[in-house]
Amino acid sequence: MPRRRLSSDGFKLFNMAYNPMPPPHVIKRMLSCLFHSEYDDKLMEMTDQCLQASKQLFAYSGDPIRKGFINQFIDNSIMNVIYAILSKDGDLANLHQMRRNYLYFMDVLDAAHRNGDHNTAIMLRCALEHHALKQLKFKLRKKDIQIFKDLEEEYGTWRNCYKNHLKMAMNTDDIDIIPSMMVLQMHIARHKAYSTIGQCRLKYEPFYIQGKIGRYAIEHVQEQYSEILPLYEEPPIKKSTDLIMIAQQVK
C-alpha cells in the first residue's frame, strides 16, 4: 500500500508542536474551545434547568400539599413551553422567530433524552406536537424527523398511553434515569377508571407505580424546599384554544 505522505507528515508536525503529547483531557478542552458556541452554553443551561425541574416534580410527590398539584404543574409546563415558542420578549413572534424557538426546544428535547431525563423529553414532545404549533407547519431538520420517529418507537404514543415507556420505567433500577411523571400519573388514573367498571386488567398496579414515584421522591427530597421553578408557574395563556388562535395570527 503506498505511503500517505500528507497525513503521515501532518501527524509528525502535530507531535512536534506538542512535545510531549498533551493528555486527552487537554486535547478535549482545546477542541471544546474551537467548536463550542454561545448556543451550546444556552442549550446546556436549559437542559440542566429542565433536569432540575424533573427532580423537583418528583420531590413534590412527597409533599402532602404540593402533591395534589402535580398534574397542574405538568399542564403548566407544557403551556409555558408552547407560549415561549410563540413569543419573543413578551410579544407575538414572527414565523421565523417561532421556528427558531421550536428548533431550540427540539435540541433541548434531544439533549434531555440522551441524558436520561425522560420526564422532560416526553413533556417537550407533547408541547412540540400541540396543534397550536403543528398548524404552523414548521420545516423540520432531518434529525428532528428522526428524533420524533425514534421516540415514538421507544415511548409509544398517547393512543397506547406510552406503554413502552411505562414498562421501561417500572423495570429500571437506575435512579439517574428519570421517568415521565405524566405517564406514571396517567396509568394510575387509568387503573382507577377501569376499577370502577370492573375491568381492571392493567399490568402494573397503582401500588407499584406509586412506589416507583416514592423512590424518586426520596432520592430528590431536598428539592421540596426549593422555590417552584418557572417551568411550573401559571402560564400567561391557560387554554389550548387561546394558543391556537394566537398562532393563527402569525405572519
C-alpha positions in Angstrom: 0.0 0.0 0.0 1.5 3.4 -0.9 2.5 5.6 1.9 0.1 8.5 2.6 2.7 11.3 2.9 0.4 14.1 3.6 -1.4 12.5 6.6 1.8 11.0 7.9 3.7 14.2 7.7 0.9 16.1 9.2 0.8 13.7 12.2 4.6 14.2 12.7 4.2 18.0 12.6 1.4 17.8 15.2 3.6 15.7 17.5 6.4 18.2 17.1 4.1 21.1 18.1 3.1 19.2 21.2 6.2 17.6 22.7 5.5 15.8 24.9 2.0 14.8 23.7 -0.7 16.6 25.8 -3.0 14.4 27.9 -6.5 13.6 26.5 -8.4 16.0 28.7 -6.2 18.9 27.4 -7.0 17.9 23.8 -10.7 17.6 24.7 -10.7 21.1 26.3 -8.9 22.6 23.2 -11.4 21.1 20.8 -14.3 22.3 23.0 -12.9 25.9 22.8 -12.7 25.6 19.0 -16.2 24.2 18.4 -18.1 25.3 21.4 -20.6 28.2 20.9 -22.8 30.5 23.0 -25.8 28.5 21.7 -24.2 25.4 23.3 -24.0 27.1 26.6 -27.6 28.3 26.4 -28.7 24.8 25.5 -26.7 23.2 28.3 -28.2 25.7 30.8 -31.7 25.0 29.7 -31.2 21.2 29.8 -29.8 21.4 33.3 -32.8 23.6 34.4 -35.2 21.1 32.9 -33.5 18.2 34.7 -33.8 20.2 38.0 -37.5 20.7 37.3 -38.0 17.0 36.7 -36.3 16.2 40.1 -38.5 18.9 41.7 -41.7 17.4 40.3 -40.9 14.0 41.8 -39.9 15.7 45.1 -43.3 17.4 45.3 -45.0 14.0 45.2 -43.7 13.5 48.7 -45.1 16.9 49.9 -48.6 16.5 51.4 -49.8 19.8 49.9 -48.0 20.1 46.6 -48.5 16.5 45.5 -52.1 17.5 44.8 -51.0 20.0 42.2 -48.6 17.7 40.2 -51.0 17.3 37.3 -51.4 21.1 37.2 -47.7 21.5 37.2 -47.4 19.2 34.2 -50.0 21.1 32.3 -48.3 24.4 33.2 -45.0 23.2 31.9 -46.5 22.2 28.5 -48.4 25.5 28.2 -45.3 27.6 29.2 -43.2 25.9 26.5 -45.8 26.5 23.8 -46.1 30.1 24.8 -42.3 30.6 24.9 -42.2 29.3 21.3 -44.9 31.7 20.1 -43.5 34.8 21.8 -40.4 36.9 21.8 -39.8 39.4 24.7 -43.5 39.1 25.7 -44.9 39.9 22.3 -46.1 37.7 19.5 -43.1 36.4 17.5 -42.9 36.3 13.7 -42.8 32.9 11.9 -39.1 32.9 11.5 -38.6 33.5 15.3 -41.1 30.9 16.2 -39.4 28.3 14.0 -36.1 29.2 15.6 -37.6 28.8 19.1 -39.2 25.5 18.0 -35.9 24.1 16.9 -34.2 25.2 20.1 -36.6 23.2 22.1 -36.1 20.3 19.8 -32.4 20.4 20.7 -33.4 20.6 24.4 -35.6 17.5 23.9 -32.8 15.6 22.2 -30.3 16.6 25.0 -32.7 15.6 27.7 -33.4 12.3 26.1 -29.7 11.5 25.8 -29.2 12.4 29.5 -31.9 10.1 30.6 -34.4 12.8 31.6 -37.4 11.2 30.0 -39.7 13.4 32.1 -38.5 16.5 30.2 -38.3 14.6 26.8 -41.9 13.4 26.9 -43.2 16.8 28.2 -41.4 18.6 25.4 -42.7 16.1 22.8 -46.3 16.8 23.9 -45.7 20.6 23.7 -44.0 20.4 20.3 -46.8 18.3 18.9 -49.5 20.6 20.2 -52.0 21.7 17.5 -51.1 25.4 18.1 -47.6 24.6 16.8 -48.4 21.8 14.3 -50.7 24.1 12.3 -47.7 26.4 11.6 -46.1 23.5 9.6 -42.5 24.3 10.5 -40.0 22.8 8.2 -38.1 20.3 10.3 -34.5 19.2 10.0 -33.8 15.6 9.1 -32.6 14.9 12.6 -35.8 16.3 14.1 -37.9 13.9 11.9 -35.7 11.0 13.1 -36.0 12.1 16.7 -39.8 12.0 16.6 -39.7 8.6 14.9 -37.3 7.2 17.4 -39.2 8.5 20.4 -42.5 7.0 19.1 -40.8 3.6 18.9 -39.2 4.0 22.3 -42.0 5.5 24.3 -45.2 4.7 22.4 -47.9 7.3 21.8 -50.8 8.8 23.7 -53.0 6.3 21.9 -51.5 3.5 23.8 -50.7 5.6 26.9 -46.9 5.4 26.3 -47.0 1.8 27.4 -43.4 1.2 26.2 -42.1 3.9 28.5 -44.1 2.7 31.4 -42.5 -0.8 31.0 -39.1 0.7 30.9 -39.7 2.9 33.9 -41.1 0.1 36.1 -38.2 -2.3 35.2 -35.2 0.0 35.6 -33.2 0.3 38.8 -31.1 3.2 37.5 -32.0 6.2 39.7 -30.3 8.5 37.3 -32.9 7.8 34.6 -35.9 10.0 35.4 -39.2 8.6 34.0 -42.1 10.7 32.9 -44.3 11.7 35.8 -47.1 12.4 33.3 -47.0 8.8 32.1 -46.9 7.3 35.6 -49.8 9.5 36.7 -51.7 8.6 33.5 -51.6 4.9 34.3 -52.6 5.4 37.9 -55.6 7.3 36.7 -56.4 4.6 34.1 -56.3 2.0 36.8 -58.8 3.9 38.9 -61.1 4.4 35.9 -61.0 0.7 34.9 -61.6 -0.4 38.5 -64.8 1.5 38.7 -66.3 -0.6 35.9 -64.9 -3.9 36.9 -62.4 -4.2 34.1 -59.1 -3.7 36.0 -56.7 -5.7 33.8 -53.7 -3.4 33.7 -50.3 -5.0 34.2 -48.9 -2.6 36.8 -51.0 -1.9 39.9 -51.1 1.7 41.2 -49.3 0.5 44.3 -46.2 -0.4 42.3 -46.3 2.8 40.2 -46.7 4.9 43.4 -43.8 3.0 44.9 -41.6 3.9 41.9 -42.7 7.6 42.3 -41.9 7.4 46.0 -38.4 6.2 45.4 -37.6 9.2 43.2 -39.3 11.5 45.8 -36.9 10.2 48.5 -33.9 10.5 46.2 -34.7 14.1 45.4 -36.4 15.1 48.7 -34.2 18.2 49.0 -36.0 19.8 46.0 -39.2 20.0 48.1 -37.7 23.0 49.8 -36.6 24.9 46.7 -38.7 27.6 45.2 -41.0 26.4 42.5 -39.2 26.7 39.1 -40.6 29.0 36.4 -41.5 26.0 34.2 -44.3 25.1 36.7 -45.6 28.6 37.3 -49.0 29.7 36.0 -48.7 30.2 32.2 -49.7 33.6 30.7 -52.1 31.7 28.4 -54.0 28.8 30.1 -56.3 27.5 27.4 -55.2 25.5 24.3 -57.8 27.2 22.2 -56.3 30.6 23.0 -52.8 29.4 22.0 -54.3 28.0 18.7 -55.9 31.4 18.0 -52.7 33.3 18.8 -50.7 31.0 16.4 -53.2 31.7 13.7 -52.3 35.4 13.8 -48.7 34.8 12.8 -47.5 36.3 9.6 
